[in-house]
Amino acid sequence: MAAVFDKPSLFKRAAPLLSGFDGPLAFAVFLLASAGLLIMYSSGFDHGSRFVDHGRNMLIAGFIMFVVAQIPPQRLMTLAVPLYVFGVALLVAVAIFGITKKGARRWLNVGIVIQPSEILKIAMPLMLAWWFQKREGQLRPLDYIVAALLLVVPVALIMKQPDLGTALLVMAAGLAVIFFAGLSWKLILPPVVLGLVGILLVVWFEPALCADGVRWPILHDYQQQRICTLLDPSRDPLGKGFHIIQGMIAIGSGGLFGKGFMAGTQTHLEFIPERTTDFIFAAFSEEFGLAGNLLLIAGFIFLILRGLIIAMEAPTLFSRLLAGAVTMIFFTYAFVNMGMVSGILPVVGVPLPFISYGGTAMVTLGLAVGMLMSIAKAKRLVQT
Protein backbone atom coordinates (compact mmCIF):
# COMPACT_ATOMS: atom_id res chain seq x y z
CA MET A 1 0.00 0.00 0.00
CA ALA A 2 2.86 2.37 0.79
CA ALA A 3 4.09 2.08 -2.76
CA VAL A 4 0.90 3.74 -3.98
CA PHE A 5 1.82 6.92 -2.17
CA ASP A 6 5.49 6.95 -3.19
CA LYS A 7 6.51 10.18 -4.84
CA PRO A 8 7.32 9.84 -8.54
CA SER A 9 10.95 10.33 -9.48
CA LEU A 10 12.21 13.65 -10.76
CA PHE A 11 12.55 12.16 -14.24
CA LYS A 12 8.91 11.04 -14.27
CA ARG A 13 7.77 14.48 -13.13
CA ALA A 14 9.86 16.18 -15.82
CA ALA A 15 8.88 13.73 -18.58
CA PRO A 16 5.70 15.62 -19.64
CA LEU A 17 7.75 18.79 -20.09
CA LEU A 18 10.58 17.08 -21.95
CA SER A 19 8.06 15.39 -24.24
CA GLY A 20 7.53 18.78 -25.86
CA PHE A 21 10.89 18.47 -27.59
CA ASP A 22 11.04 16.94 -31.03
CA GLY A 23 14.31 15.00 -31.09
CA PRO A 24 15.42 15.56 -34.71
CA LEU A 25 14.47 19.25 -34.60
CA ALA A 26 16.31 19.78 -31.30
CA PHE A 27 19.36 17.99 -32.76
CA ALA A 28 19.41 20.27 -35.84
CA VAL A 29 19.12 23.41 -33.70
CA PHE A 30 21.87 22.14 -31.38
CA LEU A 31 24.26 21.57 -34.29
CA LEU A 32 23.63 25.01 -35.78
CA ALA A 33 23.93 26.71 -32.40
CA SER A 34 27.23 24.91 -31.79
CA ALA A 35 28.55 26.12 -35.14
CA GLY A 36 27.39 29.63 -34.19
CA LEU A 37 29.28 29.55 -30.89
CA LEU A 38 32.41 28.22 -32.61
CA ILE A 39 32.62 30.91 -35.27
CA MET A 40 31.50 33.63 -32.84
CA TYR A 41 34.44 32.80 -30.59
CA SER A 42 36.80 33.17 -33.55
CA SER A 43 35.30 36.20 -35.28
CA GLY A 44 34.41 38.03 -32.07
CA PHE A 45 37.30 37.23 -29.73
CA ASP A 46 38.74 40.72 -30.23
CA HIS A 47 35.30 42.31 -30.41
CA GLY A 48 34.52 42.90 -26.75
CA SER A 49 32.13 40.45 -25.09
CA ARG A 50 30.36 39.27 -28.25
CA PHE A 51 31.00 35.57 -27.56
CA VAL A 52 29.69 35.74 -23.99
CA ASP A 53 26.70 37.83 -25.04
CA HIS A 54 25.97 35.42 -27.90
CA GLY A 55 25.95 32.50 -25.47
CA ARG A 56 23.64 34.42 -23.14
CA ASN A 57 21.28 35.20 -26.03
CA MET A 58 21.20 31.50 -26.92
CA LEU A 59 20.32 30.56 -23.34
CA ILE A 60 17.48 33.11 -23.32
CA ALA A 61 16.23 31.82 -26.69
CA GLY A 62 16.47 28.24 -25.37
CA PHE A 63 14.39 29.12 -22.32
CA ILE A 64 11.76 30.82 -24.51
CA MET A 65 11.74 27.79 -26.81
CA PHE A 66 11.18 25.49 -23.82
CA VAL A 67 8.28 27.60 -22.50
CA VAL A 68 6.56 28.00 -25.88
CA ALA A 69 6.90 24.26 -26.54
CA GLN A 70 4.58 23.65 -23.58
CA ILE A 71 1.81 25.87 -25.00
CA PRO A 72 -0.77 23.93 -27.06
CA PRO A 73 -1.34 25.19 -30.64
CA GLN A 74 -4.96 25.99 -29.68
CA ARG A 75 -3.68 28.46 -27.09
CA LEU A 76 -1.23 29.92 -29.61
CA MET A 77 -4.16 30.51 -31.94
CA THR A 78 -5.91 32.67 -29.32
CA LEU A 79 -2.84 34.94 -29.26
CA ALA A 80 -2.89 35.56 -33.04
CA VAL A 81 -5.26 38.55 -33.26
CA PRO A 82 -4.06 40.40 -30.11
CA LEU A 83 -0.39 39.98 -31.08
CA TYR A 84 -1.01 41.14 -34.66
CA VAL A 85 -3.01 44.21 -33.57
CA PHE A 86 -0.41 45.03 -30.92
CA GLY A 87 2.42 44.72 -33.45
CA VAL A 88 0.72 46.92 -36.06
CA ALA A 89 -0.11 49.52 -33.37
CA LEU A 90 3.56 49.64 -32.39
CA LEU A 91 4.55 50.09 -36.05
CA VAL A 92 2.18 53.06 -36.28
CA ALA A 93 3.73 54.45 -33.08
CA VAL A 94 7.20 54.08 -34.63
CA ALA A 95 6.05 56.02 -37.71
CA ILE A 96 4.77 58.86 -35.48
CA PHE A 97 7.37 59.20 -32.73
CA GLY A 98 9.97 56.49 -33.26
CA ILE A 99 13.73 56.83 -32.74
CA THR A 100 15.77 57.61 -35.85
CA LYS A 101 19.25 56.15 -36.29
CA LYS A 102 21.34 56.39 -39.47
CA GLY A 103 18.39 57.76 -41.42
CA ALA A 104 16.00 54.96 -40.43
CA ARG A 105 13.12 55.21 -37.95
CA ARG A 106 12.78 51.64 -36.68
CA TRP A 107 12.94 51.81 -32.89
CA LEU A 108 10.62 52.79 -30.07
CA ASN A 109 11.52 53.84 -26.54
CA VAL A 110 9.14 52.29 -23.99
CA GLY A 111 11.53 52.41 -21.07
CA ILE A 112 13.80 50.21 -23.14
CA VAL A 113 14.51 50.57 -26.84
CA ILE A 114 12.67 47.94 -28.91
CA GLN A 115 12.27 47.20 -32.62
CA PRO A 116 8.53 46.46 -33.08
CA SER A 117 8.94 45.09 -36.60
CA GLU A 118 10.51 41.95 -35.10
CA ILE A 119 7.15 41.09 -33.50
CA LEU A 120 5.55 40.80 -36.95
CA LYS A 121 7.91 37.99 -37.97
CA ILE A 122 5.90 35.81 -35.58
CA ALA A 123 2.60 37.70 -35.46
CA MET A 124 2.13 37.66 -39.24
CA PRO A 125 2.10 33.88 -39.79
CA LEU A 126 0.06 33.44 -36.59
CA MET A 127 -2.57 35.90 -37.82
CA LEU A 128 -2.89 34.46 -41.32
CA ALA A 129 -2.94 30.88 -40.04
CA TRP A 130 -5.75 31.91 -37.66
CA TRP A 131 -7.64 33.57 -40.53
CA PHE A 132 -7.51 30.54 -42.81
CA GLN A 133 -8.38 28.21 -39.91
CA LYS A 134 -11.57 30.24 -39.36
CA ARG A 135 -12.39 30.02 -43.08
CA GLU A 136 -11.59 26.30 -43.41
CA GLY A 137 -13.97 24.49 -45.72
CA GLN A 138 -15.42 27.68 -47.20
CA LEU A 139 -12.44 29.48 -48.73
CA ARG A 140 -13.31 31.99 -51.47
CA PRO A 141 -11.17 34.40 -53.54
CA LEU A 142 -12.25 37.19 -51.19
CA ASP A 143 -10.59 35.38 -48.27
CA TYR A 144 -7.24 35.48 -50.06
CA ILE A 145 -7.73 39.20 -50.75
CA VAL A 146 -8.36 39.84 -47.05
CA ALA A 147 -5.24 37.80 -46.21
CA ALA A 148 -3.22 39.89 -48.68
CA LEU A 149 -4.46 43.10 -47.04
CA LEU A 150 -3.54 41.78 -43.60
CA LEU A 151 -0.04 41.18 -45.00
CA VAL A 152 0.34 44.44 -46.92
CA VAL A 153 -0.40 46.75 -43.97
CA PRO A 154 2.57 45.78 -41.74
CA VAL A 155 4.91 45.24 -44.69
CA ALA A 156 4.17 48.77 -45.97
CA LEU A 157 4.75 50.25 -42.50
CA ILE A 158 8.07 48.41 -42.16
CA MET A 159 9.26 49.46 -45.63
CA LYS A 160 8.42 53.06 -44.76
CA GLN A 161 10.91 52.99 -41.86
CA PRO A 162 12.78 51.90 -44.12
CA ASP A 163 13.80 48.31 -43.29
CA LEU A 164 13.91 46.20 -46.43
CA GLY A 165 15.39 43.12 -44.72
CA THR A 166 12.68 42.78 -42.07
CA ALA A 167 9.96 43.64 -44.60
CA LEU A 168 11.24 40.82 -46.80
CA LEU A 169 11.13 38.32 -43.91
CA VAL A 170 7.61 39.34 -42.83
CA MET A 171 6.40 39.18 -46.44
CA ALA A 172 7.98 35.74 -46.94
CA ALA A 173 6.29 34.41 -43.79
CA GLY A 174 2.90 35.78 -44.87
CA LEU A 175 3.18 34.57 -48.46
CA ALA A 176 4.13 31.10 -47.22
CA VAL A 177 0.87 30.87 -45.25
CA ILE A 178 -1.17 32.07 -48.23
CA PHE A 179 0.59 29.59 -50.52
CA PHE A 180 0.15 26.63 -48.15
CA ALA A 181 -3.53 27.59 -47.73
CA GLY A 182 -4.07 26.56 -51.34
CA LEU A 183 -3.55 29.65 -53.51
CA SER A 184 -3.89 28.72 -57.18
CA TRP A 185 -0.76 28.56 -59.34
CA LYS A 186 -2.63 30.69 -61.88
CA LEU A 187 -2.34 33.57 -59.44
CA ILE A 188 1.23 32.77 -58.38
CA LEU A 189 2.94 32.47 -61.78
CA PRO A 190 2.14 35.92 -63.28
CA PRO A 191 3.86 37.99 -60.55
CA VAL A 192 6.78 35.54 -60.51
CA VAL A 193 7.21 35.88 -64.28
CA LEU A 194 6.91 39.67 -64.07
CA GLY A 195 9.53 39.73 -61.32
CA LEU A 196 11.96 37.64 -63.37
CA VAL A 197 11.42 39.84 -66.42
CA GLY A 198 12.03 42.93 -64.27
CA ILE A 199 15.30 41.47 -62.96
CA LEU A 200 16.48 40.65 -66.47
CA LEU A 201 15.65 44.18 -67.66
CA VAL A 202 17.55 45.75 -64.75
CA VAL A 203 20.59 43.57 -65.47
CA TRP A 204 20.43 44.33 -69.22
CA PHE A 205 20.09 48.09 -68.81
CA GLU A 206 22.30 48.33 -65.72
CA PRO A 207 24.76 50.93 -67.15
CA ALA A 208 21.94 53.36 -67.92
CA LEU A 209 19.83 52.67 -64.83
CA CYS A 210 22.78 53.01 -62.45
CA ALA A 211 24.32 56.09 -64.04
CA ASP A 212 24.93 59.12 -61.83
CA GLY A 213 21.85 61.26 -61.33
CA VAL A 214 19.35 58.53 -62.29
CA ARG A 215 16.71 57.95 -59.61
CA TRP A 216 14.31 55.01 -59.57
CA PRO A 217 10.70 55.48 -58.47
CA ILE A 218 9.41 53.78 -55.28
CA LEU A 219 12.87 52.73 -54.00
CA HIS A 220 14.87 54.80 -51.55
CA ASP A 221 18.28 56.00 -52.71
CA TYR A 222 20.14 53.53 -50.48
CA GLN A 223 18.04 50.64 -51.83
CA GLN A 224 18.83 51.66 -55.40
CA GLN A 225 22.53 51.87 -54.50
CA ARG A 226 22.46 48.36 -53.04
CA ILE A 227 21.01 46.91 -56.24
CA CYS A 228 23.47 48.79 -58.43
CA THR A 229 26.35 47.75 -56.18
CA LEU A 230 25.23 44.13 -56.44
CA LEU A 231 25.32 44.31 -60.23
CA ASP A 232 28.77 45.95 -60.25
CA PRO A 233 30.59 46.06 -56.88
CA SER A 234 33.66 47.59 -58.53
CA ARG A 235 31.62 50.74 -59.15
CA ASP A 236 32.52 51.85 -55.61
CA PRO A 237 35.08 49.32 -54.26
CA LEU A 238 36.01 51.35 -51.17
CA GLY A 239 32.46 52.46 -50.39
CA LYS A 240 29.17 50.75 -51.20
CA GLY A 241 30.83 47.78 -52.88
CA PHE A 242 33.32 47.11 -50.08
CA HIS A 243 31.05 44.68 -48.18
CA ILE A 244 30.34 42.46 -51.19
CA ILE A 245 33.93 42.45 -52.47
CA GLN A 246 35.46 41.55 -49.11
CA GLY A 247 32.81 38.91 -48.50
CA MET A 248 33.53 37.20 -51.81
CA ILE A 249 37.30 37.41 -51.21
CA ALA A 250 36.90 35.74 -47.81
CA ILE A 251 34.68 32.97 -49.21
CA GLY A 252 37.05 32.30 -52.11
CA SER A 253 40.20 32.38 -49.98
CA GLY A 254 38.81 29.65 -47.73
CA GLY A 255 39.32 27.10 -50.49
CA LEU A 256 38.26 23.51 -49.95
CA PHE A 257 39.00 23.06 -46.24
CA GLY A 258 39.51 26.64 -45.06
CA LYS A 259 42.42 28.40 -43.38
CA GLY A 260 41.64 26.88 -40.01
CA PHE A 261 39.97 27.93 -36.78
CA MET A 262 41.11 31.41 -35.65
CA ALA A 263 43.31 31.67 -38.77
CA GLY A 264 41.15 33.73 -41.12
CA THR A 265 43.17 36.71 -42.34
CA GLN A 266 40.27 38.66 -43.87
CA THR A 267 38.38 38.16 -40.62
CA HIS A 268 41.05 39.01 -38.07
CA LEU A 269 42.61 41.84 -40.06
CA GLU A 270 39.08 43.35 -40.02
CA PHE A 271 38.57 43.49 -43.77
CA ILE A 272 35.16 41.84 -43.36
CA PRO A 273 32.66 44.42 -42.11
CA GLU A 274 30.02 43.24 -39.62
CA ARG A 275 31.92 39.97 -39.26
CA THR A 276 29.93 38.89 -36.20
CA THR A 277 26.49 39.82 -37.54
CA ASP A 278 25.32 40.01 -41.17
CA PHE A 279 28.64 38.87 -42.72
CA ILE A 280 29.52 36.09 -40.30
CA PHE A 281 29.04 33.55 -43.11
CA ALA A 282 32.08 35.07 -44.86
CA ALA A 283 34.16 34.55 -41.71
CA PHE A 284 32.89 30.97 -41.40
CA SER A 285 33.69 30.28 -45.07
CA GLU A 286 37.23 31.61 -44.76
CA GLU A 287 38.08 29.47 -41.74
CA PHE A 288 36.24 26.25 -42.64
CA GLY A 289 36.15 26.38 -46.45
CA LEU A 290 33.79 24.63 -48.83
CA ALA A 291 33.66 21.51 -46.66
CA GLY A 292 32.48 23.52 -43.66
CA ASN A 293 29.94 25.38 -45.79
CA LEU A 294 28.48 22.13 -47.10
CA LEU A 295 28.08 20.83 -43.54
CA LEU A 296 26.46 24.09 -42.46
CA ILE A 297 24.07 24.07 -45.43
CA ALA A 298 23.28 20.40 -44.69
CA GLY A 299 22.34 21.44 -41.14
CA PHE A 300 19.93 24.07 -42.45
CA ILE A 301 18.46 21.64 -44.98
CA PHE A 302 17.88 19.10 -42.22
CA LEU A 303 16.20 21.77 -40.06
CA ILE A 304 13.95 22.87 -42.93
CA LEU A 305 13.01 19.32 -43.94
CA ARG A 306 12.16 18.45 -40.35
CA GLY A 307 9.99 21.55 -40.10
CA LEU A 308 8.15 20.63 -43.28
CA ILE A 309 7.57 17.08 -42.00
CA ILE A 310 6.10 18.51 -38.79
CA ALA A 311 3.87 20.75 -40.92
CA MET A 312 2.64 17.84 -43.05
CA GLU A 313 1.83 15.72 -39.99
CA ALA A 314 0.18 18.54 -37.99
CA PRO A 315 -3.37 17.68 -36.80
CA THR A 316 -5.12 20.96 -37.73
CA LEU A 317 -5.06 23.46 -40.59
CA PHE A 318 -3.82 26.20 -38.24
CA SER A 319 -0.91 24.04 -37.11
CA ARG A 320 -0.01 23.03 -40.66
CA LEU A 321 0.01 26.60 -41.94
CA LEU A 322 1.92 27.93 -38.94
CA ALA A 323 4.56 25.19 -39.05
CA GLY A 324 5.02 25.63 -42.80
CA ALA A 325 5.39 29.41 -42.48
CA VAL A 326 7.84 29.16 -39.58
CA THR A 327 9.93 26.69 -41.54
CA MET A 328 10.00 29.05 -44.52
CA ILE A 329 11.23 31.80 -42.18
CA PHE A 330 14.32 29.68 -41.50
CA PHE A 331 14.78 29.11 -45.24
CA THR A 332 14.42 32.82 -46.05
CA TYR A 333 16.86 33.84 -43.30
CA ALA A 334 19.53 31.40 -44.47
CA PHE A 335 19.05 31.87 -48.23
CA VAL A 336 19.03 35.67 -48.13
CA ASN A 337 22.00 35.93 -45.76
CA MET A 338 24.18 33.49 -47.69
CA GLY A 339 23.07 35.04 -50.98
CA MET A 340 23.95 38.60 -50.00
CA VAL A 341 27.34 37.59 -48.56
CA SER A 342 28.10 35.61 -51.73
CA GLY A 343 27.19 38.54 -53.99
CA ILE A 344 24.07 37.06 -55.61
CA LEU A 345 21.54 39.14 -53.62
CA PRO A 346 21.55 42.78 -52.46
CA VAL A 347 22.95 43.47 -49.01
CA VAL A 348 20.08 43.68 -46.51
CA GLY A 349 20.01 43.35 -42.74
CA VAL A 350 19.18 39.64 -42.46
CA PRO A 351 21.12 37.53 -39.92
CA LEU A 352 22.14 33.90 -40.36
CA PRO A 353 19.91 31.81 -38.03
CA PHE A 354 21.64 30.66 -34.82
CA ILE A 355 24.98 31.89 -36.18
CA SER A 356 24.84 35.70 -36.33
CA TYR A 357 25.07 37.87 -33.23
CA GLY A 358 21.84 39.58 -32.22
CA GLY A 359 19.55 39.30 -29.21
CA THR A 360 16.23 40.20 -30.85
CA ALA A 361 16.75 37.85 -33.79
CA MET A 362 17.77 35.02 -31.45
CA VAL A 363 14.63 35.48 -29.34
CA THR A 364 12.51 35.41 -32.52
CA LEU A 365 14.19 32.17 -33.58
CA GLY A 366 13.58 30.69 -30.11
CA LEU A 367 9.88 31.54 -30.43
CA ALA A 368 9.74 29.98 -33.89
CA VAL A 369 11.40 26.73 -32.84
CA GLY A 370 9.20 26.59 -29.73
CA MET A 371 6.06 26.79 -31.89
CA LEU A 372 7.34 23.95 -34.07
CA MET A 373 8.00 21.92 -30.91
CA SER A 374 4.46 22.66 -29.69
CA ILE A 375 2.94 21.49 -32.98
CA ALA A 376 5.05 18.32 -32.99
CA LYS A 377 3.96 17.58 -29.42
CA ALA A 378 0.28 18.11 -30.32
CA LYS A 379 0.66 15.61 -33.16
CA ARG A 380 2.03 12.96 -30.79
CA LEU A 381 -0.80 13.58 -28.30
CA VAL A 382 -3.39 13.11 -31.05
CA GLN A 383 -1.73 9.85 -32.16
CA THR A 384 -1.76 8.46 -28.62
Order of alpha helices (4+ residues) and beta strands (2+ residues): alpha-alpha-alpha-alpha-alpha-beta-beta-beta-alpha-alpha-alpha-alpha-alpha-alpha-alpha-alpha-alpha-alpha-alpha
